[in-house]
Amino acid sequence: MNVKTGELAARPDQPRWYQRPVVVLNWFAVALTVGLFTTFLWQAGMFDALFRQQLTKPPKDLTQEKVVVKSSSLKGFDDENQPYTIESRSATQDPDKPNLITLRAVSGELRKASGQTVSIQADNGLYDSHTKTLDLSGDVRIVSPDRFTARMPTARITLENKELFTKDHVVVTLKTGDITSNGLKIVDDGKNITFTNRVKAKLRRTANKENKQE
């Protein structure tokens, strides 16, 4: 009994936490639980904020997008059922105006009812599918083999009737000479060519005429 009493008497000298290990472990578990719960709430709040940010993000503006096609080709038939072909290195279509297509490095060929062909070439072009018109710009060249070569900065071609119109400076090279003007109109399947505004012509001497004069 004395031994037990002595052992019991020595126990108050020991730390209080040593006397209640279960209580200390309980507090540690509570603290760990609170920490985990706080972490969960913080992460949940962050996820909620991110989720709301995605919901409140403005919708994508599709009007700013453009459809770009490389190496495009346009083929059709005019009013006289004659084929035409327009090709370009690239074609860009704007969703706001899908009837308008911007072309780069344009080339093409138109065929007349007589079977003759007219080739076109330009740096840039704008095709309107509603009006079937092609606006050319940048070193525009219109070539009718064995007839003439016309060069101008800009031109508009109506593909359905093969009419061409420009108000810019034009240089037309023929076998017999050159014609310059500040306007040109080609209608009636290329049969009627009208030069307007400051028209000048410069004829060339043919080899036969020069030999005769000698």
C-alpha positions, 0 to 999 in steps of 0.5 A: 500500500505504501508503495502504491501510495508513493507512486500515486503521490508522485504523479502530480509532479508530472505534466498535465498533458501527460496525465490526459493524452486522450484529450490532447489527441482529441484537440489535435484531431479537431484542429486538423479537421478545422484546417481541412474544412477551411482548405475545402472552403477556400478551394470551393470558393476559388472554383466557384469564382473561376466558374462564375468568371467563365459564365460571365465571359462575353460570348465570342464575337463571330463577326471578327472571324474570317474564312480564308481559303488558299488557291481558290477557283470560281467557275460559272457561265455568262448570259450567253452560256459561255464559261468563265474561270477566276482563280486566286492564290487566296480568298477571304470571306467575311461572315458579315457580308458572305457575298463579298470575297477578297481575292489575292493574286487574281487570274482568269479567263473569259470566253466569248461566243466566237470562241475567242478568249480574254485573260485577266490578271491583277494583284487583288480582287473583290468578287460579289456573288450577288451582282456577279461583279469582279473589282480588280486593283493593282496592275490590272491586265486584260489580254485578248490574244492577237488583238490588244493588251490593256493595262490599268490600276483598277477595273470592274468586270461584270461576269454575266455579260463580260463588260469592263469599265474603268475611270483610271488611266489606261494603256492599250497596246495594239499591233498598230500602236498604243492608245491611252485614255483616262477611261475605258468601257468594253461592252457587247461581248468585246465588240464595242470598245470606248475610250473616254477622257483625254484620249491619245493614240500613237501609231507604229510603222510596220516593217512593210511600210518602212521597206516601201519608204526605203 
